[in-house]
């Protein structure tokens, strides 16, 4: 064997690992006698202390025995290893996975996070990293004991307070800290809510087309998805009632529907709330990217209209700050929050606490509000650049759905383009040009009734919109 003195693993552990592997693969069968520790050390060019430490570790683990006048021998492990046995499989056969997990893996999903047209991805170039680093250092230089041990399953209390204040300022959602839970981003919150609310086979309304990541969490929980169409007013509640009147849950994006970008009208919101109250159903409101409004008007959230406690409001700081932050929140009735906290304590205890104290100060000192005010005109300009480019390059091929918020636009195929190729073919062509754009059809549970491209612009510099979309347009015309 070779000792790597530059490796992180201590030398004695390297010696022990080598001997352990030879014992397990049959290279050193039971009863084999090891040469003396001095000779091993001489051959390896290391101190005998290192060899003795390795042998002591293998003694403790049961791999070696000290035999009187017999030296050090390999212990019998109670199994035989064939010398020509094939190496263990590194992959996992699908049949060994649960049916629900297999259904999640079977969902066809094409994506490319490195693409300039990636949906929902913010630009971190102008993020105040110096301020964020200062707050992280400040939070942990004299960290309170409560931040160093297990936090509450509901999150760091000062962050819950700051989040409630932030939502009141930015979203007009008045809530108390007792109604806020800090979660591992909105995806983690959705997963936990699905496990808490859904039994296998329960019917759940999902928007059609809709947010594909929500489908993953729902199917992993065993839900039976009921696709409900979306029109210019948002979710068609009457059709949901016709298809599954006794559904357990509805998952919606009313402020900025993904992927079409429409906002749910007030009458539809009230209709959805009336259905939930009458059936005792739950509504999960995913309010992603509502902080990036491109118009002055802002529709009231479903949660702010809810008087019966049926709405669970999800949001995230990852999409407005740093994608790797992975901190989000949910807002719900205190009764739900209390039950959620007790159940969560038995699953993953709490959201990672390292950044929570710093994030609380980041909110309290107003840094996020200032950052949002600075970025809104930047994203608005990028959105307009994409609109102008599409109008100039593909006026007869794409119809751009109106959108008042978020970091993406959806271009619907006109009959002229749809007659020539599918959106999946168009997406594959864009990938070959290094400008991957997500196909609309993969956002459907059933057979797509529309073709289109979901075009993100959060990371797309204004000056790059025209040349990159020109390359895509040339491929679409083929």
C-alpha positions as CSV (number, residue, x, y, z in Angstrom):
1,X,0.0,0.0,0.0
2,X,0.9,3.6,-0.3
3,X,0.6,6.2,2.4
4,X,-0.6,9.6,1.2
5,X,0.8,12.2,3.6
6,X,-1.1,15.0,1.9
7,X,-4.5,13.4,2.5
8,X,-6.9,14.5,5.2
9,X,-7.2,10.9,6.5
10,X,-4.6,10.3,9.3
11,X,-1.9,7.8,8.4
12,X,-2.9,5.2,11.0
13,X,-6.5,5.2,9.5
14,X,-5.0,4.7,6.0
15,X,-3.1,1.6,7.3
16,X,-6.2,0.3,9.0
17,X,-8.4,0.9,6.0
18,X,-6.0,-1.0,3.7
19,X,-5.9,-4.0,6.0
20,X,-9.7,-3.9,6.6
21,X,-10.4,-3.9,2.8
22,X,-8.0,-6.9,2.3
23,X,-9.8,-8.8,5.0
24,X,-13.2,-8.1,3.6
25,X,-12.4,-9.0,0.0
26,X,-10.7,-12.3,1.0
27,X,-7.1,-11.2,0.3
28,X,-6.3,-11.9,4.0
29,X,-8.4,-14.9,4.9
30,X,-9.3,-15.9,8.5
31,X,-6.4,-17.3,10.4
32,X,-3.8,-15.4,8.3
33,X,-0.8,-14.3,10.4
34,X,0.4,-10.7,10.1
35,X,4.1,-9.8,10.0
36,X,5.4,-7.9,13.0
37,X,4.6,-4.2,13.5
38,X,8.2,-3.2,13.2
39,X,8.5,-4.9,9.7
40,X,5.2,-3.3,8.6
41,X,6.5,0.1,9.7
42,X,9.8,-0.4,7.9
43,X,8.1,-1.4,4.6
44,X,5.7,1.6,4.8
45,X,8.4,4.0,5.8
46,X,6.5,5.3,8.8
47,X,6.7,5.2,12.6
48,X,5.8,1.9,14.4
49,X,3.4,4.0,16.6
50,X,1.3,4.5,13.5
51,X,1.1,0.8,12.8
52,X,0.3,0.0,16.4
53,X,-2.5,2.5,16.4
54,X,-3.9,0.9,13.2
55,X,-3.8,-2.6,14.7
56,X,-5.4,-1.4,17.9
57,X,-8.3,0.0,15.8
58,X,-8.7,-3.3,14.0
59,X,-8.6,-5.2,17.3
60,X,-11.4,-3.0,18.6
61,X,-13.5,-3.6,15.4
62,X,-13.1,-7.3,15.6
63,X,-11.0,-7.8,12.5
64,X,-7.8,-9.1,14.3
65,X,-7.0,-11.4,17.2
66,X,-3.9,-11.7,19.4
67,X,-3.1,-15.4,19.7
68,X,-0.6,-16.5,22.5
69,X,2.7,-17.4,20.9
70,X,0.8,-17.1,17.5
71,X,1.2,-13.4,16.9
72,X,-1.5,-11.3,15.3
73,X,-4.0,-13.2,13.1
74,X,-7.1,-12.3,11.1
75,X,-10.4,-13.1,12.9
76,X,-13.1,-15.3,11.4
77,X,-15.9,-13.0,10.3
78,X,-18.6,-15.6,10.0
79,X,-18.8,-15.4,6.2
80,X,-16.9,-16.6,3.2
81,X,-15.8,-14.4,0.4
82,X,-15.2,-16.0,-3.0
83,X,-11.8,-14.9,-4.4
84,X,-13.4,-14.3,-7.8
85,X,-16.6,-12.7,-6.5
86,X,-17.6,-9.6,-8.6
87,X,-17.3,-6.2,-7.0
88,X,-20.5,-5.0,-5.3
89,X,-22.9,-3.1,-7.5
90,X,-22.7,0.7,-7.2
91,X,-26.1,1.4,-8.7
92,X,-29.5,0.6,-7.3
93,X,-32.0,-1.5,-9.2
94,X,-35.3,0.3,-9.6
95,X,-37.2,-2.7,-8.2
96,X,-35.6,-2.1,-4.9
97,X,-37.1,1.4,-4.6
98,X,-40.6,2.2,-3.4
99,X,-43.4,2.6,-6.0
100,X,-43.9,6.2,-5.0
101,X,-40.2,7.0,-5.4
102,X,-40.0,5.3,-8.7
103,X,-42.9,7.4,-9.9
104,X,-41.0,10.5,-8.9
105,X,-37.9,9.4,-10.8
106,X,-40.0,8.5,-13.9
107,X,-41.1,12.1,-14.4
108,X,-39.5,13.4,-17.6
109,X,-37.8,16.7,-16.7
110,X,-35.2,18.5,-18.7
111,X,-33.3,21.4,-17.1
112,X,-29.9,23.2,-17.1
113,X,-29.2,25.4,-14.1
114,X,-26.2,26.9,-16.0
115,X,-28.3,28.2,-18.8
116,X,-28.8,32.0,-19.0
117,X,-32.5,31.2,-19.6
118,X,-32.9,29.2,-16.4
119,X,-36.2,29.9,-14.7
120,X,-36.5,31.4,-11.3
121,X,-32.8,31.9,-10.8
122,X,-31.7,35.3,-9.5
123,X,-28.5,37.1,-10.5
124,X,-26.1,37.1,-7.5
125,X,-23.6,39.5,-9.1
126,X,-24.9,42.5,-7.2
127,X,-25.7,40.8,-4.0
128,X,-24.2,42.6,-0.9
129,X,-21.8,39.8,0.0
130,X,-19.7,42.1,2.2
131,X,-22.7,42.9,4.4
132,X,-23.8,39.3,4.5
133,X,-20.3,38.1,5.5
134,X,-20.1,40.8,8.2
135,X,-23.4,39.6,9.7
136,X,-22.4,36.0,9.6
137,X,-19.2,36.8,11.5
138,X,-21.1,39.0,13.9
139,X,-23.7,36.4,14.6
140,X,-21.1,33.7,15.5
141,X,-18.4,35.8,17.2
142,X,-20.4,35.8,20.4
143,X,-23.1,33.3,19.5
144,X,-25.9,32.8,22.0
145,X,-26.1,29.3,23.5
146,X,-29.6,28.8,22.0
147,X,-28.1,29.1,18.5
148,X,-25.5,26.5,19.2
149,X,-27.8,23.7,20.4
150,X,-30.9,22.3,18.8
151,X,-33.2,25.1,17.7
152,X,-37.0,25.0,17.8
153,X,-38.5,23.0,15.0
154,X,-40.3,26.2,14.1
155,X,-37.1,28.1,13.6
156,X,-35.0,30.8,15.3
157,X,-37.5,33.1,17.1
158,X,-35.8,36.4,16.0
159,X,-35.9,35.2,12.4
160,X,-39.6,34.3,12.7
161,X,-40.3,37.8,14.0
162,X,-38.2,39.5,11.3
163,X,-39.9,37.3,8.6
164,X,-43.4,38.3,9.8
165,X,-42.4,42.0,9.7
166,X,-40.8,41.5,6.2
167,X,-44.0,39.9,4.8
168,X,-46.1,42.8,6.2
169,X,-43.9,45.3,4.5
170,X,-43.3,43.6,1.2
171,X,-46.3,41.5,0.7
172,X,-49.0,43.2,2.7
173,X,-49.5,39.9,4.6
174,X,-50.1,40.7,8.3
175,X,-49.2,37.7,10.5
176,X,-47.7,37.1,13.9
177,X,-44.4,35.3,14.6
178,X,-46.4,32.5,16.1
179,X,-47.8,31.8,12.6
180,X,-44.4,31.6,10.9
181,X,-42.2,28.5,10.6
182,X,-38.7,28.6,9.2
183,X,-38.2,25.8,6.7
184,X,-35.5,24.4,4.3
185,X,-36.7,26.6,1.4
186,X,-40.2,26.4,0.0
187,X,-39.4,22.9,-1.5
188,X,-38.6,21.5,1.9
189,X,-41.8,23.2,3.4
190,X,-43.9,21.6,0.6
191,X,-42.4,18.2,1.2
192,X,-43.1,18.4,5.0
193,X,-46.6,19.6,4.4
194,X,-47.4,16.8,2.0
195,X,-46.2,14.2,4.5
196,X,-48.3,15.8,7.2
197,X,-51.5,16.2,5.2
198,X,-51.7,13.5,2.6
199,X,-52.4,9.8,2.9
200,X,-51.6,7.5,-0.1
201,X,-54.4,7.8,-2.6
202,X,-55.7,11.2,-1.5
203,X,-56.8,13.4,-4.4
204,X,-54.9,16.7,-4.8
205,X,-55.6,19.5,-7.2
206,X,-52.6,20.7,-9.2
207,X,-52.5,23.4,-11.8
208,X,-52.3,22.3,-15.5
209,X,-49.7,23.3,-16.6
210,X,-48.0,23.7,-13.3
211,X,-44.9,23.6,-11.2
212,X,-43.2,20.3,-11.8
213,X,-41.2,20.3,-8.5
214,X,-44.5,20.4,-6.6
215,X,-45.5,17.2,-8.4
216,X,-42.4,15.4,-7.1
217,X,-43.3,16.1,-3.5
218,X,-46.9,15.2,-4.0
219,X,-46.2,11.9,-5.8
220,X,-43.5,11.0,-3.2
221,X,-46.3,11.3,-0.5
222,X,-48.6,9.0,-2.5
223,X,-51.1,11.6,-3.7
224,X,-53.3,11.1,-6.7
225,X,-52.8,14.1,-8.8
226,X,-55.9,15.8,-10.3
227,X,-54.8,18.3,-13.1
228,X,-57.0,21.4,-13.1
229,X,-56.8,23.7,-16.1
230,X,-55.6,27.3,-15.9
231,X,-57.0,30.1,-18.1
232,X,-56.5,33.9,-18.1
233,X,-58.1,34.2,-14.6
234,X,-56.0,31.4,-13.1
235,X,-57.1,28.0,-11.8
236,X,-60.5,27.1,-13.1
237,X,-62.1,26.2,-9.7
238,X,-65.4,24.9,-11.2
239,X,-63.5,22.4,-13.2
240,X,-61.6,21.2,-10.2
241,X,-64.9,20.7,-8.3
242,X,-66.2,18.7,-11.3
243,X,-63.1,16.5,-11.5
244,X,-62.5,15.9,-7.7
245,X,-65.0,17.7,-5.4
246,X,-63.6,15.9,-2.3
247,X,-59.9,16.5,-2.9
248,X,-57.8,16.8,0.2
249,X,-55.6,19.6,-1.0
250,X,-55.0,22.1,-3.7
251,X,-51.5,23.4,-4.6
252,X,-51.6,26.8,-6.4
253,X,-49.4,29.7,-7.5
254,X,-52.1,32.4,-7.6
255,X,-49.9,35.6,-7.6
256,X,-47.8,34.5,-10.5
257,X,-48.9,31.2,-12.0
258,X,-46.1,28.9,-13.0
259,X,-45.4,28.6,-15.9
260,X,-48.1,30.8,-17.6
261,X,-47.5,33.9,-15.4
262,X,-51.2,34.8,-15.0
263,X,-52.6,36.1,-11.7
264,X,-55.6,34.5,-10.2
265,X,-58.6,36.8,-10.2
266,X,-60.3,37.9,-7.0
267,X,-63.5,36.0,-7.8
268,X,-61.5,32.8,-8.4
269,X,-59.6,33.2,-5.2
270,X,-62.8,33.6,-3.2
271,X,-64.3,30.7,-5.0
272,X,-61.3,28.5,-4.1
273,X,-61.5,29.6,-0.5
274,X,-65.3,28.8,-0.4
275,X,-64.6,25.3,-1.8
276,X,-61.8,24.6,0.8
277,X,-64.0,25.8,3.7
278,X,-67.0,23.7,2.5
279,X,-64.9,20.5,2.1
280,X,-62.5,21.0,4.9
281,X,-59.7,20.9,2.4
282,X,-56.3,22.6,2.5
283,X,-54.7,25.0,0.1
284,X,-51.0,25.4,-0.3
285,X,-50.2,28.9,-1.7
286,X,-46.7,29.0,-3.3
287,X,-46.0,32.7,-3.5
288,X,-42.6,32.4,-5.3
289,X,-41.0,35.5,-6.7
290,X,-43.8,37.9,-5.8
291,X,-41.1,40.2,-4.4
292,X,-40.1,41.0,-8.0
293,X,-43.2,42.8,-9.2
294,X,-42.8,44.6,-12.5
295,X,-46.0,46.7,-12.0
296,X,-47.1,48.8,-9.1
297,X,-50.3,46.8,-8.5
298,X,-50.1,43.7,-6.3
299,X,-53.0,41.3,-5.7
300,X,-53.8,40.2,-2.2
301,X,-52.5,36.8,-1.3
302,X,-54.9,34.0,-0.7
303,X,-53.6,33.8,2.9
304,X,-54.6,37.4,3.6
305,X,-58.2,36.6,2.4
306,X,-58.4,33.3,4.4
307,X,-60.5,33.6,7.5
308,X,-61.0,29.9,8.3
309,X,-57.3,28.8,8.5
310,X,-57.3,26.6,5.4
311,X,-54.4,28.3,3.6
312,X,-50.7,27.4,4.1
313,X,-48.5,30.2,2.6
314,X,-45.1,29.2,1.3
315,X,-42.2,31.6,0.5
316,X,-38.4,31.5,0.2
317,X,-35.4,33.7,0.7
318,X,-33.3,31.5,-1.7
319,X,-34.9,33.0,-4.8
320,X,-34.4,36.6,-3.8
321,X,-31.0,36.3,-2.1
322,X,-28.8,33.2,-2.8
323,X,-30.1,30.0,-4.3
324,X,-27.8,27.9,-2.0
325,X,-29.2,29.6,1.2
326,X,-32.0,27.1,1.3
327,X,-34.0,29.0,3.9
328,X,-37.7,29.6,3.4
329,X,-40.9,29.9,5.5
330,X,-44.5,29.0,5.8
331,X,-47.3,30.9,7.3
332,X,-50.3,29.1,8.7
333,X,-52.8,29.1,11.6
334,X,-51.3,28.6,15.0
335,X,-53.1,25.3,15.4
336,X,-51.4,24.0,12.2
337,X,-48.0,25.5,13.2
338,X,-48.2,23.7,16.6
339,X,-49.0,20.3,15.0
340,X,-46.4,20.9,12.3
341,X,-43.7,21.6,14.9
342,X,-44.4,18.5,16.9
343,X,-44.4,16.3,13.9
344,X,-41.3,17.9,12.4
345,X,-39.3,17.4,15.6
346,X,-39.6,13.7,14.9
347,X,-38.3,14.0,11.3
348,X,-35.5,16.5,10.7
349,X,-35.6,18.5,14.0
350,X,-35.2,22.0,12.5
351,X,-33.8,23.9,9.6
352,X,-30.0,24.4,9.6
353,X,-29.3,27.1,12.1
354,X,-25.9,28.5,10.9
355,X,-27.4,31.3,8.8
356,X,-30.6,32.0,10.7
357,X,-29.2,34.5,13.2
358,X,-27.4,36.4,10.4
359,X,-30.5,36.4,8.2
360,X,-32.6,37.8,11.0
361,X,-30.2,40.8,11.2
362,X,-30.1,41.1,7.4
363,X,-33.9,41.6,7.5
364,X,-34.0,43.8,10.6
365,X,-31.4,46.2,9.2
366,X,-33.3,46.6,6.0
367,X,-30.6,45.1,3.7
368,X,-33.0,42.8,1.9
369,X,-35.5,45.6,1.2
370,X,-32.8,47.8,-0.2
371,X,-31.5,44.9,-2.4
372,X,-35.0,44.3,-3.7
373,X,-35.5,47.9,-4.6
374,X,-32.2,47.9,-6.4
375,X,-32.9,44.7,-8.4
376,X,-36.5,45.3,-9.4
377,X,-35.6,47.8,-12.2
378,X,-32.7,45.6,-13.3
379,X,-35.1,42.6,-13.8
380,X,-37.7,44.8,-15.4
381,X,-35.2,45.9,-17.9
382,X,-34.1,42.3,-18.6
383,X,-37.7,41.3,-19.1
384,X,-38.3,44.2,-21.5
385,X,-35.2,43.2,-23.5
386,X,-36.5,39.6,-23.9
387,X,-39.9,40.9,-24.9
388,X,-38.4,43.3,-27.5
389,X,-36.1,40.5,-28.9
390,X,-39.0,38.0,-29.2
391,X,-41.2,40.6,-30.9
392,X,-38.4,41.4,-33.4
393,X,-37.1,37.8,-34.0
394,X,-40.2,35.6,-33.7
395,X,-43.3,37.7,-34.1
396,X,-45.2,35.0,-36.0
397,X,-43.9,32.0,-34.0
398,X,-44.4,32.9,-30.4
399,X,-47.2,34.6,-28.4
400,X,-45.8,35.9,-25.1
401,X,-48.2,35.4,-22.1
402,X,-48.6,38.6,-20.0
403,X,-46.7,38.5,-16.7
404,X,-46.5,41.1,-13.9
405,X,-43.9,39.5,-11.7
406,X,-41.2,36.8,-11.4
407,X,-38.1,36.0,-13.4
408,X,-39.5,34.2,-16.5
409,X,-41.8,34.6,-19.5
410,X,-43.7,32.0,-21.4
411,X,-43.8,32.1,-25.2
412,X,-46.7,30.0,-26.6
413,X,-46.3,28.5,-30.0
414,X,-48.5,29.9,-32.7
415,X,-50.2,27.3,-35.0
416,X,-47.5,28.1,-37.6
417,X,-44.6,27.0,-35.4
418,X,-46.6,24.2,-33.7
419,X,-47.2,22.6,-37.1
420,X,-43.4,22.3,-37.7
421,X,-42.0,21.1,-34.4
422,X,-42.8,20.4,-30.7
423,X,-41.6,22.4,-27.8
424,X,-39.4,19.5,-26.7
425,X,-37.7,19.5,-30.1
426,X,-37.3,23.2,-29.9
427,X,-35.8,22.9,-26.4
428,X,-33.4,20.2,-27.6
429,X,-32.2,22.6,-30.4
430,X,-31.7,25.4,-27.9
431,X,-29.6,23.1,-25.7
432,X,-27.4,22.3,-28.7
433,X,-26.8,26.1,-29.1
434,X,-25.8,26.4,-25.5
435,X,-29.0,28.4,-24.6
436,X,-31.2,25.7,-23.1
437,X,-34.9,26.8,-22.7
438,X,-37.4,24.7,-20.8
439,X,-40.3,23.2,-22.8
440,X,-43.8,24.1,-21.6
441,X,-45.1,20.6,-22.2
442,X,-43.1,19.0,-19.4
443,X,-45.2,21.1,-16.9
444,X,-48.3,19.0,-17.8
445,X,-49.6,16.0,-15.9
446,X,-51.7,14.9,-18.8
447,X,-51.5,15.5,-22.6
448,X,-50.4,19.1,-23.3
449,X,-53.0,21.3,-25.0
450,X,-50.4,24.0,-25.6
451,X,-46.8,24.1,-26.8
452,X,-44.3,26.7,-25.7
453,X,-41.0,27.7,-24.1
454,X,-40.5,29.0,-20.5
455,X,-37.8,31.7,-20.8
456,X,-36.0,32.8,-17.7
457,X,-34.2,36.1,-17.6
458,X,-33.0,36.5,-14.0
459,X,-29.4,35.8,-15.0
460,X,-29.6,37.2,-18.5
461,X,-27.7,40.5,-19.0
462,X,-29.8,43.0,-21.0
463,X,-27.2,43.2,-23.8
464,X,-27.2,39.4,-24.3
465,X,-30.9,39.0,-24.8
466,X,-31.0,39.8,-28.5
467,X,-27.9,37.8,-29.7
468,X,-28.8,34.7,-27.6
469,X,-32.4,34.7,-28.7
470,X,-31.3,35.3,-32.3
471,X,-29.4,32.0,-32.1
472,X,-32.5,30.3,-30.7
473,X,-34.7,31.8,-33.4
474,X,-32.4,30.6,-36.2
475,X,-32.6,27.1,-34.8
476,X,-36.4,27.2,-34.5
477,X,-36.7,28.3,-38.1
478,X,-34.3,25.4,-38.9
